[in-house]
């Protein structure tokens, strides 16, 4: 039997666009009187302007529409989607920061939320006082909070400033303390928005580790929103993809990330890089064109695992060279370097009299595992001089073509498959 700890039924949220009431009838009438005379709103805050370029000031927008899903106890659900997809709005509703326009949320147990830096903190109170305040909001007794106090302070790394008002904390200190409070006061459901991105790399790693501990060893449930797909893949066991206020799909986290990264305009598209001409004025050796070619000599971003990848590079040379290296780096979808190809231009070019040439580099088949990748291209010398660097271009998708991957779905194969020799002895 499923142990459902959180359930959303027909959740929708509507917001009104444009002007809303000022709070008093007299101010509303006064604003209307200024408006019909073509004057500025007398109640605008400093820096605000009246935008008359769009019609329908009183239009409404649905931030969420017909959201239905269930979360089981112990699940770590990664919610991903583009900006404006409705992720943060959904978490605010789940955390009861705002109410849905329609629908209901059913939960079993305490919900602790990390939605924005400093949410739920009183800036005038010290860090220590805010720990007790947040614990009380979560329904903890003073004795329970006191028993966890030393662990919270130690994890946050704010012990030196724990008796200082929170308003003097940096954003990183604030989020470290807020996360420590939320994680150590043992909520049944922990809701975390993009807020962890404020912390440094060491704290992010520590926070991910703590969330893994409380989900696996303590069986607690986590809802995690982030644009850092590496963190989502590491932490979560299930995923939910949102777009334009709706749920597109739910499934394993690997399937959802794969679907999120698919191009919108279909399975394949031309894959070509052309530099901005103005950026080349000061360069002496530079790329003029880069493209990826499949086995049918077609420019594309879509390759089979059993298909070689041809990278065609056009390079312009405006000065003599001797030790210039052409380097190509392959990155996975988390911008982690997978492998590097490099060669000296002297070993490639036969006719040094030319000032433009095209070279082709072939990446063999059956090596790069099915996944999403991007390239870095560089022309440089080992002494440190860099002529041209092009990063995160010519994104490609390598798909499975009925190999071993199909037999063992859901396994992380990494990025490189070694063509090893096997024999019985």
N, C-alpha and C positions, 0 to 999 in steps of 0.2 A: 504493500500500500504506500502511495506517495505521501511524503511528509511535507506538505505545502506550508511554507512559513510566510510567504507574501504573494498576494494575488491582486491583480489590477483588472477591473471589469469595465469595459466601455468608457475608458477615461478620455475626455476631451477638454481642452482649455482654449478659451476665446479671449482675445485682448482687443481693446478698442484702440484704433489708430487716431492720431491727431490730437486735438484739444480735448481736455476733460474739464470738469467743473473746477472752479477756483476754491470752492469750499463755502462761499457765501453768495446769496442771491444778488446783493448789491454789487459785488465785484463782477459777477457774471454779466449783469446788465451794463456795467461800466465798460467791460471789455468789448461787449457787443456794440456799444455806442462808438467806441474808438474804431472798431473794425469797419463799420459802414461808412465812416468818414475817411477811410483809407489810411489810418494811422496805425502805428505799432501798438501791440498789446502792452498796456502799462504795467502788467504783472509778470513780464518776462524776467527770468533771472539773468544775471550778468553773463554775457557770452551767448545767450540764446538769440535766435532770429526767427522771424515768421517765414515759413516756407510756403509760398503760394504757387510753387511750380507743379504741385500735384493736386488732383481733384479728390473730392470725397473725404474731407477731414474727419468725418464721423464713421468711416468704414471700419469693419471689424476683420480680424485675422484669426484663423484657427492655428494656434501654436502646436496643438496636439489634436488628433482625430482618431477616435475609435481604437484606443490602445488596450489590448488584452494580452496578458501573459501571466505565467506562474513561475515562482522561484521556490525550489526545494531547499530544505535545511542543509547547510553545508556547501551549497553551490557558490561559485564565484562567477558572477555574470558580468562580462565585459560588454558595455554599450558603446558602439562606435557609430560614426556618421559624420557628414560634413557639418561645417558651421551653419547654424540655423535649422538643423534637423529636428530639434526639440528635446535633445538629451538633457540639458540642464533644467528645462521646464519640468520634464518628467521627474527628475530627482527632487526638485523642490516640492512637487505634489506628494511624492512618496514620503518625504521628510516632514510633511504638513506645514511647510513654510507658506505655501499658498494652497488654496482649495481648487479642485477641478470644477469646470463649468458643468460637466455631466460625468456620471460614473462614480464608482466607489473603489476604495483601497481597503483590503483586508490584510492585517498583519498579526503575527503572534510574537510578541516580545518587544523589547525596547529597540528603537532605531536611533543610532548616532550618525550625525551627518557632518561631512566636511565639504561644503559647497563653495564657499568663497573665503579668502584670507580674512580671518578675524570674525567670521560669523559666530554669533553667540557669545562673543567676548565683550566685556565692559572695559573700555579703554582706561578708565580712571582707577580700576581695581588692579591689584598686583597679579602676577602670574599665579601665585599660590591661591589667592582668593578666587581667581577665575576657574581654577581646577575644581574647587568645592562648588562653585556656582554651576558649572557644566554638569558635574556629577549629580547635583540636586535636580537639575532639569531632566536628567536621564532617569530619575527615580531612585538614585542610590542614597543610602544612609551615610551619615558623617563617618561612622565607624568603617564602612566599606571603602569609602574614598581614602580615609587615612591609611588603611592597610595597603593601598596601591600607590600612595603619594610618592614614596622614594623611587619606585620604578618609573613613574611618569616623568619625574624631574630628571632622572638619569638618562632616560631614553631621549628626551627633548634636547638635551645638551644646553639647557638654559639655567642651570643651577646658580650661576653667578648673578643672574638677573631675576631670579624667581620672586624676589620681594620688591621688584621695580614695577611701576604701572605699565600695563601692556601697551599703552599709547606710545611708549618710547621704544618698543620693540621694532626691529626690521620686519619686513614681510616674511622673510625666511624663518626668523625666530618664532613669529606668530604661528605659522603653519606647522612648525615642528611641535610646538606645545599643544596646538589644537589636535594634531594627529595623535600625539601621545595620550591625551585625555580620552579621545574617542576609542582608541584601540585597547587601552588598559582598563577602562571602566566596564568592560565585558558586556557590550550590547549584543543582542541576538542578531541584529542586522546592522552592518556598517555600510554607509553610503558615502562614496568618495568621488568628487568631481575632479576636474583638471587641476585642482589646487596643488597637488604634489609637484607639479612642474616648477613651482616657485622655489622649492628646495634645491640644494646642490646635489651633485651626482651621488655622493656618499650617503646623504640622507634618503634619497630616492631608493637606493639599493637596500638600506636598512628598513625603510617603510614597506617595500615590497616583501622583504623577508618576514617582517612581522605579520603582514596580512596573510602570507602563506601559512604561518604558524597557527594563527587563530582560526583559519578555515579548515586546515587538515587535522590538527591535533585537538582543537576545541569544538570543531563542527559548527562554527558560526558562518553566517551568510554574508557575502559582500557583493555590493553593486558598485562597479568601477567604470567610470567614464574617463577616457583619455584619447588623445590623438597620437600618443606614443605607442605604436602597434607592438613594439618589442615588449613593453611592460604588460600590455593586454595579453599577448601570447604567453608570456612567462607566468603570469598570475592566474589567469582565468581558465576555467574548464568549459564554460559555455559562453556563447556570444549572441548579441542581438544587434541587428543593423537597422538604423532609423534613417528616414529621409522625408523631408517636408512634412514633419509632424506625424508620420505613420511608421509602423513597424514593417520593414521590408521582409525580414526573415529572422528566424531563430534557429540555432543549431550549435554544433561544436565550434569552439573559438577559431580553429583553423579554417573551417568552411566559411565562416562569416567574414574573416579577414580576407580570404580569397575573393569572396563576392564583392566586398567593399573596394578592392583594388582593380576589379575588372573595368575596362574602358566603357564609358556610357554609350558610345556610338557603335556598339557592336563588338565582335570578337577581334577583328584585326583593323589596323590602320597603318598608313605610311609612317615611316620612322626616319626622320630627316632632321639634321641640325645645320642651320645656316647662321653664321655670326652676324651681329650688328656691324655694318660696314664702318661706322664712325669709331667703333672700338678698336679697329685695326690700324689706325693711323700711326700710332707710336710703336707698333710691333714690327720686329724684323723677321721672325719666323713664326708662322701661325697657321691654324686650321682654317680652311675656307669652306669645307663641306664634310659632313660625317653622316653615314647612313648604314643601316643593317640590312643584309640581303639574305634571303633564304636559298634553299637548294634549287629552286626554280628561277633564280635570278630576279626575284621580286623584292622590292623594298617593303618591309613589313616589320611589325613589332611582335609577331606571334610565331613561335617556333616549337616544333615537337622535340621531345627528349632525344629521339633517334635522328635528329637533323642537325647538321653543322650550321654554325652562325658565321656569316662572312661580314666583317666590318670593313667598310670602304672609306678611306680617309684621303681627302685632298689637302695638300699642304703647300703654302707659299713661302719662298725663301728670298729674303732681300739682302742677305749678307753671307760671306763665306762662313762655313762651319766645319768643325772637326769632331767635337765630342758631344754633339747634341743627341739626346736619347728620346725616342718615342715610347712613352709609357701608357698603358691602358689598364685601368683598374676596374674590376667588376664588383659591384656592391649589391647586397641583398636588400629586401624591402625595409629593413631597419637601419640602412646605411652602414652596415658592417662590411668591411672589405672581405671578399671571398677569395680572390686571387688576382695576380698581376701578370701582364704580358709586357715585355719591353725588348727593344733592340736599338742599336746605334744607327743613326741615319746613314752614316758612311757605309755600313754593311748592307744597306737596303738600296741606296741610289747608285746606279751605274754611271749615269751621265751627270756630272756635277755642274754642267753648263746650264742646265735648266733651272728656272726660278719657280716653276710649279710642277708638282707631280702628284700622282695618286698611288696609294699603296693599299693592298688588301691583306687583312689578317683573318685567318680562319680559326675559329674555336671548334675543336672536334666535337662530334656527337657523343651521346651516352656518357657525359661527364657532369654537366651542370644539372642539378636536380630540378624537377618541375617546381617553379616558383616565379616570383616577380623580381626583376633586377634592373639596375641602372649602371651607367658607365661614368668613369672619370678619364679624361684624355689630357695628356700633358706632354709638352716639349721642353726639355730642361737639360742642364749639365749637372754632373755629379758634384761640382764645386759649389753648387747652390744657386746658380743663375737660372731663372725660370723665364722662358720665352712666351709660353701660352698654356693656360690651364682652363679646361672646360669641365664643369662638375654637374652631376645628376642630369645627364642628357641621354637621349636614345634609350628610354625605358623599354624593356622587353618582358615578355611573358613566355616562359617555357612550360608546355603542358605535357601531361602524360600521354603516351601513345600505346597503351595496353601492355606495359611492362610489369615488373614486380610491384610497382607502387599500387596498382589496381587490386592486388591480392591482399595487401595489408594497409587498408585505409586508416587514416587518423594517426599514423606514425610520423614523427618528425625525422626526416632523413638527412637533415642538415642541407648543405648547399652543393656539395661535391660528392659524386659517386665514383669510387675507385674501381677501375677495371682490373681486378686482381685475379691471380691464377690460383685455382683450387685443385687439389689432388689428394687421393687417399694413400697413406703410406702404411 
